[in-house]
């Protein structure tokens, strides 16, 4: 099992609604991807501009397919410009 946590902070002038307009469909479709064990976007309760994608995958093959899926390749390039320093990804395996 693979767990990815992708942390990012929105720029000060970006509203949460701008982000969720992009990420709602990404989360919904990712949950349907083969081998997806969980996929969600979480907002920090202490720093409201800080977010984390938390996703779990059965194996590398499923993760690779997800990374090439149209819903992923369309959304991620739109998220980057909304952030202060891009996404910082931590990978965990069990």
DSSP file (Angstrom, degrees, kcal/mol; ACC not computed):
  #  RESIDUE AA STRUCTURE BP1 BP2  ACC     N-H-->O    O-->H-N    N-H-->O    O-->H-N    TCO  KAPPA ALPHA  PHI   PSI    X-CA   Y-CA   Z-CA
    1    1 A X              0   0    0      0, 0.0    93,-2.2     0, 0.0     2,-0.4   0.000 360.0 360.0 360.0 140.1    0.0    0.0    0.0
    2    2 A X  E     -AB  57  93A   0     55,-2.9    55,-3.0    91,-0.2     2,-0.5  -0.954 360.0-166.3-117.5 133.1    1.2    3.5   -0.9
    3    3 A X  E     -AB  56  92A   0     89,-3.0    89,-2.9    -2,-0.4     2,-0.4  -0.983   4.0-169.8-119.1 128.2    0.1    6.6    1.0
    4    4 A X  E     -AB  55  91A   0     51,-2.9    51,-2.8    -2,-0.5     2,-0.5  -0.967   5.1-171.5-115.7 133.5    0.8   10.1   -0.5
    5    5 A X  E     -AB  54  90A   0     85,-2.4    85,-2.7    -2,-0.4     2,-0.6  -0.990   5.7-169.0-120.6 120.1    0.3   13.3    1.5
    6    6 A X  E     -AB  53  89A   0     47,-2.4    47,-2.5    -2,-0.5     2,-0.3  -0.933   7.0-165.8-114.6 111.5    0.6   16.4   -0.6
    7    7 A X  E     +AB  52  88A   0     81,-2.8    81,-3.0    -2,-0.6     2,-0.3  -0.709  15.2 158.4 -97.9 144.4    0.8   19.6    1.4
    8    8 A X  E     -A   51   0A   0     43,-2.1    43,-3.0    -2,-0.3     2,-0.4  -0.986  30.0-138.0-159.0 158.9    0.4   23.1    0.0
    9    9 A X  E     -A   50   0A   0     77,-0.4    75,-3.0    -2,-0.3    76,-0.4  -0.981  25.0-127.2-121.5 130.2   -0.5   26.6    1.1
   10   10 A X  B     -D   83   0B   0     39,-3.1    73,-0.3    -2,-0.4    72,-0.1  -0.420  31.8-102.5 -71.1 147.4   -2.8   28.9   -0.9
   11   11 A X    >   -     0   0    0     71,-2.9     3,-1.8     1,-0.1    -1,-0.1  -0.330  36.9-108.1 -62.3 154.5   -1.6   32.3   -1.9
   12   12 A X  T 3  S+     0   0    0      1,-0.3    -1,-0.1    -3,-0.1    -2,-0.1   0.791 117.5  50.7 -59.3 -30.8   -3.1   35.1    0.2
   13   13 A X  T 3  S+     0   0    0      2,-0.1     2,-0.5    69,-0.0    -1,-0.3   0.348  89.5  99.0 -92.5   7.9   -5.4   36.4   -2.6
   14   14 A X    <   -     0   0    0     -3,-1.8     2,-0.2    68,-0.2    -4,-0.1  -0.824  64.6-142.9 -99.1 129.6   -6.8   32.9   -3.4
   15   15 A X    >>  -     0   0    0     -2,-0.5     4,-1.2     1,-0.1     3,-1.0  -0.620  19.8-122.2 -88.1 149.9  -10.2   32.0   -2.1
   16   16 A X  H 3> S+     0   0    0      1,-0.3     4,-2.7    -2,-0.2     3,-0.3   0.856 112.1  62.3 -57.8 -36.5  -10.9   28.4   -1.0
   17   17 A X  H 3> S+     0   0    0      1,-0.2     4,-1.5     2,-0.2    -1,-0.3   0.815  97.7  56.8 -62.0 -30.7  -13.8   28.3   -3.5
   18   18 A X  H <> S+     0   0    0     -3,-1.0     4,-0.5     2,-0.2    -1,-0.2   0.901 110.7  44.4 -64.8 -40.0  -11.3   28.8   -6.4
   19   19 A X  H >X S+     0   0    0     -4,-1.2     4,-2.5    -3,-0.3     3,-1.5   0.949 112.1  49.5 -68.6 -50.1   -9.5   25.7   -5.2
   20   20 A X  H 3X S+     0   0    0     -4,-2.7     4,-2.0     1,-0.3     5,-0.3   0.753  98.8  67.5 -67.3 -22.5  -12.5   23.5   -4.6
   21   21 A X  H 3< S+     0   0    0     -4,-1.5    -1,-0.3    -5,-0.2     4,-0.2   0.814 113.9  32.3 -62.4 -27.9  -13.8   24.4   -8.1
   22   22 A X  H <X S+     0   0    0     -3,-1.5     4,-1.0    -4,-0.5    -2,-0.2   0.847 122.3  45.7 -91.6 -43.5  -10.8   22.4   -9.4
   23   23 A X  H  X S+     0   0    0     -4,-2.5     4,-2.9     1,-0.2     5,-0.3   0.732  93.9  72.2 -83.6 -23.5  -10.4   19.8   -6.7
   24   24 A X  H  X S+     0   0    0     -4,-2.0     4,-2.3     1,-0.2    -1,-0.2   0.940 105.4  40.3 -57.8 -47.5  -14.0   18.6   -6.2
   25   25 A X  H  > S+     0   0    0     -5,-0.3     4,-2.7    -4,-0.2     5,-0.3   0.884 113.2  55.8 -68.7 -38.0  -14.0   16.7   -9.5
   26   26 A X  H  X S+     0   0    0     -4,-1.0     4,-2.2     2,-0.2    -2,-0.2   0.936 111.4  43.3 -58.6 -47.1  -10.5   15.5   -9.0
   27   27 A X  H  X S+     0   0    0     -4,-2.9     4,-2.0     2,-0.2    -2,-0.2   0.939 114.1  50.6 -64.7 -47.0  -11.3   13.9   -5.7
   28   28 A X  H  < S+     0   0    0     -4,-2.3     4,-0.4    -5,-0.3    -2,-0.2   0.921 116.6  39.4 -58.5 -47.0  -14.6   12.4   -7.0
   29   29 A X  H >< S+     0   0    0     -4,-2.7     3,-1.0     1,-0.2     4,-0.4   0.845 111.4  57.4 -75.1 -33.2  -13.0   10.8  -10.1
   30   30 A X  H >< S+     0   0    0     -4,-2.2     3,-1.5    -5,-0.3    -1,-0.2   0.872  98.3  60.9 -65.0 -36.2   -9.9    9.7   -8.3
   31   31 A X  T 3< S+     0   0    0     -4,-2.0    -1,-0.3     1,-0.3    -2,-0.2   0.719 104.4  51.4 -62.2 -19.6  -11.9    7.7   -5.8
   32   32 A X  T <  S+     0   0    0     -3,-1.0    -1,-0.3    -4,-0.4    -2,-0.2   0.517  85.5 112.9 -93.9  -8.0  -13.2    5.7   -8.8
   33   33 A X  S X  S-     0   0    0     -3,-1.5     3,-1.9    -4,-0.4     2,-0.1  -0.341  82.4 -92.4 -66.6 146.0   -9.7    5.0  -10.1
   34   34 A X  T 3  S+     0   0    0      1,-0.3    32,-0.2    28,-0.1    -1,-0.1  -0.351 110.1  12.6 -57.2 130.2   -8.5    1.4  -10.1
   35   35 A X  T 3  S+     0   0    0      1,-0.3    23,-2.3    22,-0.1     2,-0.5   0.491  85.4 144.5  82.1   3.8   -6.6    0.6   -6.9
   36   36 A X  E <   +C   57   0A   0     -3,-1.9    -1,-0.3    21,-0.2    21,-0.2  -0.662  21.5 176.0 -78.3 122.5   -7.6    3.8   -5.0
   37   37 A X  E     -     0   0A   0     19,-2.8     2,-0.2    -2,-0.5    20,-0.2   0.542  69.4 -13.8-100.4 -12.4   -8.1    3.0   -1.3
   38   38 A X  E     -C   56   0A   0     18,-1.1    18,-2.7    -8,-0.1    -1,-0.4  -0.807  55.8-179.8 175.0 144.4   -8.8    6.6   -0.3
   39   39 A X  E     +C   55   0A   0     16,-0.2     2,-0.3    -2,-0.2    16,-0.2  -0.865  20.1 147.2-158.8 118.1   -8.5   10.1   -1.7
   40   40 A X  E     -C   54   0A   0     14,-2.0    14,-2.7    -2,-0.3     2,-0.5  -0.990  38.4-131.3-152.8 159.5   -9.4   13.4    0.0
   41   41 A X  E     -C   53   0A   0     -2,-0.3     2,-0.4    12,-0.2    12,-0.2  -0.964  27.9-168.5-113.2 128.7   -8.6   17.0    0.4
   42   42 A X  E     -C   52   0A   0     10,-2.8    10,-2.3    -2,-0.5     2,-0.4  -0.932  11.7-146.2-122.6 142.2   -8.3   18.4    3.9
   43   43 A X  E     -C   51   0A   0     -2,-0.4     8,-0.2     8,-0.2     5,-0.1  -0.883  28.1-111.7-106.4 136.2   -8.0   21.9    5.2
   44   44 A X        -     0   0    0      6,-2.9     6,-0.1     3,-0.5    -1,-0.0  -0.389  14.3-151.8 -64.3 138.6   -6.0   22.8    8.3
   45   45 A X  S    S+     0   0    0      1,-0.1     3,-0.2    -2,-0.1    -1,-0.1   0.633  97.5  42.0 -84.8 -14.9   -8.0   23.9   11.3
   46   46 A X  S    S+     0   0    0      1,-0.2     2,-0.3     4,-0.1    -1,-0.1   0.692 125.9  29.6-102.4 -24.1   -5.2   26.0   12.6
   47   47 A X    >   -     0   0    0      3,-0.2     3,-2.8     1,-0.1    -3,-0.5  -0.799  70.0-165.2-136.1  91.3   -4.0   27.6    9.3
   48   48 A X  T 3  S+     0   0    0     -2,-0.3    -1,-0.1     1,-0.3    -4,-0.0   0.622  86.3  58.5 -59.4 -15.5   -7.0   27.9    6.9
   49   49 A X  T 3  S+     0   0    0     -6,-0.1   -39,-3.1   -40,-0.1     2,-0.4   0.471  90.0  90.4 -90.1  -1.8   -4.8   28.5    3.8
   50   50 A X  E <   +A    9   0A   0     -3,-2.8    -6,-2.9   -41,-0.2     2,-0.3  -0.822  55.2 176.0-101.1 133.0   -3.0   25.2    4.3
   51   51 A X  E     -AC   8  43A   0    -43,-3.0   -43,-2.1    -2,-0.4     2,-0.3  -0.858  15.4-158.0-131.5 163.2   -4.3   22.0    2.7
   52   52 A X  E     -AC   7  42A   0    -10,-2.3   -10,-2.8    -2,-0.3     2,-0.5  -0.962  10.5-149.1-145.9 126.3   -3.4   18.4    2.3
   53   53 A X  E     -AC   6  41A   0    -47,-2.5   -47,-2.4    -2,-0.3     2,-0.5  -0.825  19.3-166.7 -83.5 132.0   -4.3   15.8   -0.3
   54   54 A X  E     +AC   5  40A   0    -14,-2.7   -14,-2.0    -2,-0.5     2,-0.4  -0.980  15.5 166.9-122.6 117.7   -4.3   12.4    1.4
   55   55 A X  E     -AC   4  39A   0    -51,-2.8   -51,-2.9    -2,-0.5     2,-0.4  -0.977  20.9-160.2-136.9 146.2   -4.4    9.5   -0.9
   56   56 A X  E     -AC   3  38A   0    -18,-2.7   -19,-2.8    -2,-0.4   -18,-1.1  -0.985  10.6-169.4-128.2 136.9   -3.8    5.7   -0.7
   57   57 A X  E     -AC   2  36A   0    -55,-3.0   -55,-2.9    -2,-0.4   -21,-0.2  -0.951  28.2-133.9-130.1 145.4   -3.1    3.4   -3.5
   58   58 A X  S    S-     0   0    0    -23,-2.3     2,-0.3    -2,-0.4    -1,-0.1   0.891  83.7 -26.6 -61.0 -43.3   -2.9   -0.4   -3.8
   59   59 A X  S  > S-     0   0    0    -24,-0.1     4,-1.9   -58,-0.1    -1,-0.2  -0.949  70.2 -84.7-162.5 176.7    0.4   -0.4   -5.7
   60   60 A X  H  > S+     0   0    0     -2,-0.3     4,-2.7     1,-0.2     5,-0.2   0.850 120.2  58.8 -62.7 -36.5    2.7    1.7   -8.0
   61   61 A X  H  > S+     0   0    0      1,-0.2     4,-2.1     2,-0.2    -1,-0.2   0.926 108.1  44.8 -61.0 -45.0    0.9    0.5  -11.1
   62   62 A X  H  > S+     0   0    0      1,-0.2     4,-2.2     2,-0.2    -1,-0.2   0.898 113.2  51.1 -66.1 -40.3   -2.4    2.0   -9.9
   63   63 A X  H  X S+     0   0    0     -4,-1.9     4,-2.3     2,-0.2    -2,-0.2   0.898 109.4  50.8 -63.6 -40.6   -0.7    5.2   -8.8
   64   64 A X  H  X S+     0   0    0     -4,-2.7     4,-1.1     2,-0.2    -2,-0.2   0.909 109.0  50.5 -64.6 -42.7    0.9    5.6  -12.2
   65   65 A X  H >< S+     0   0    0     -4,-2.1     3,-0.6     1,-0.2     4,-0.5   0.919 111.1  49.4 -60.5 -43.2   -2.4    5.1  -14.0
   66   66 A X  H >< S+     0   0    0     -4,-2.2     3,-1.4     1,-0.2     6,-0.3   0.914 106.0  56.5 -60.8 -43.3   -3.9    7.7  -11.8
   67   67 A X  H 3< S+     0   0    0     -4,-2.3    -1,-0.2     1,-0.3    -2,-0.2   0.734 112.5  42.4 -62.9 -22.3   -1.0   10.1  -12.5
   68   68 A X  T << S+     0   0    0     -4,-1.1    -1,-0.3    -3,-0.6    -2,-0.2   0.415  88.4 117.2-102.1  -0.7   -1.8    9.8  -16.2
   69   69 A X  S X> S-     0   0    0     -3,-1.4     4,-2.7    -4,-0.5     3,-0.9  -0.393  73.3-121.4 -70.9 145.1   -5.6   10.0  -15.9
   70   70 A X  H 3> S+     0   0    0      1,-0.3     4,-1.7     2,-0.2     5,-0.2   0.851 111.5  55.1 -55.6 -38.1   -7.3   13.0  -17.6
   71   71 A X  H 3> S+     0   0    0      2,-0.2     4,-1.1     1,-0.2    -1,-0.3   0.825 113.6  42.4 -67.5 -28.7   -8.8   14.3  -14.4
   72   72 A X  H <> S+     0   0    0     -3,-0.9     4,-2.3    -6,-0.3     5,-0.3   0.924 114.0  48.3 -79.4 -48.7   -5.4   14.4  -12.7
   73   73 A X  H  < S+     0   0    0     -4,-2.7     4,-0.4     1,-0.2    -2,-0.2   0.738 115.2  47.0 -68.4 -21.2   -3.4   15.9  -15.6
   74   74 A X  H  < S+     0   0    0     -4,-1.7     4,-0.4    -5,-0.3    -1,-0.2   0.854 117.3  40.3 -83.0 -37.9   -6.1   18.6  -16.0
   75   75 A X  H >X S+     0   0    0     -4,-1.1     4,-1.4    -5,-0.2     3,-1.2   0.922 104.2  60.2 -81.5 -45.9   -6.4   19.6  -12.4
   76   76 A X  H 3X S+     0   0    0     -4,-2.3     4,-1.9     1,-0.3     3,-0.5   0.875 101.7  52.8 -59.3 -43.0   -2.8   19.5  -11.0
   77   77 A X  H 3> S+     0   0    0     -4,-0.4     4,-0.7    -5,-0.3    -1,-0.3   0.777 109.9  51.6 -63.4 -22.0   -1.4   22.2  -13.3
   78   78 A X  H <4 S+     0   0    0     -3,-1.2     4,-0.3    -4,-0.4    -1,-0.2   0.771 107.4  52.3 -81.1 -26.9   -4.3   24.4  -12.3
   79   79 A X  H >X S+     0   0    0     -4,-1.4     3,-1.8    -3,-0.5     4,-0.6   0.911  96.8  66.3 -75.4 -43.8   -3.6   23.9   -8.5
   80   80 A X  H >< S+     0   0    0     -4,-1.9     3,-1.7     1,-0.3     6,-0.4   0.869  97.3  51.9 -47.9 -50.3    0.1   24.8   -8.6
   81   81 A X  T 3< S+     0   0    0     -4,-0.7    -1,-0.3     1,-0.3    -2,-0.1   0.678 103.9  59.8 -65.8 -15.2   -0.3   28.5   -9.6
   82   82 A X  T <4 S+     0   0    0     -3,-1.8   -71,-2.9    -4,-0.3    -1,-0.3   0.602  95.8  81.8 -83.6 -11.5   -2.8   29.0   -6.6
   83   83 A X  B << S-D   10   0B   0     -3,-1.7   -73,-0.3    -4,-0.6     4,-0.1  -0.541  76.0-133.7 -98.7 159.2   -0.1   27.9   -4.1
   84   84 A X  S    S+     0   0    0    -75,-3.0   -74,-0.1    -2,-0.2    -1,-0.1   0.911 102.9   2.2 -72.4 -43.5    2.7   29.9   -2.5
   85   85 A X  S    S-     0   0    0      1,-0.5    -1,-0.1   -76,-0.4    -4,-0.1   0.059 104.6-107.7-136.7  26.6    5.4   27.2   -3.0
   86   86 A X        -     0   0    0     -6,-0.4    -1,-0.5   -77,-0.2     2,-0.4  -0.224  59.2 -40.8  75.8-170.8    3.8   24.3   -4.9
   87   87 A X        -     0   0    0    -79,-0.1     2,-0.6    -4,-0.1   -79,-0.2  -0.787  45.8-153.0 -97.5 134.8    2.9   20.9   -3.5
   88   88 A X  E     -B    7   0A   0    -81,-3.0   -81,-2.8    -2,-0.4     2,-0.4  -0.937  18.7-157.4-108.3 115.6    5.2   19.2   -1.1
   89   89 A X  E     -B    6   0A   0     -2,-0.6     2,-0.4   -83,-0.2   -83,-0.2  -0.793  12.6-169.9-104.2 131.8    4.7   15.4   -1.4
   90   90 A X  E     -B    5   0A   0    -85,-2.7   -85,-2.4    -2,-0.4     2,-0.4  -0.975  11.6-155.9-115.4 130.5    5.5   12.8    1.2
   91   91 A X  E     -B    4   0A   0     -2,-0.4     2,-0.3   -87,-0.2   -87,-0.2  -0.904  11.5-177.7-111.2 134.4    5.3    9.2    0.2
   92   92 A X  E     -B    3   0A   0    -89,-2.9   -89,-3.0    -2,-0.4     2,-0.4  -0.955   5.3-163.0-128.1 147.4    4.8    6.4    2.7
   93   93 A X  E      B    2   0A   0     -2,-0.3   -91,-0.2   -91,-0.2    -2,-0.0  -0.965 360.0 360.0-132.3 149.9    4.7    2.6    2.1
   94   94 A X              0   0    0    -93,-2.2   -92,-0.1    -2,-0.4    -1,-0.1   0.297 360.0 360.0-135.8 360.0    3.4   -0.3    4.1
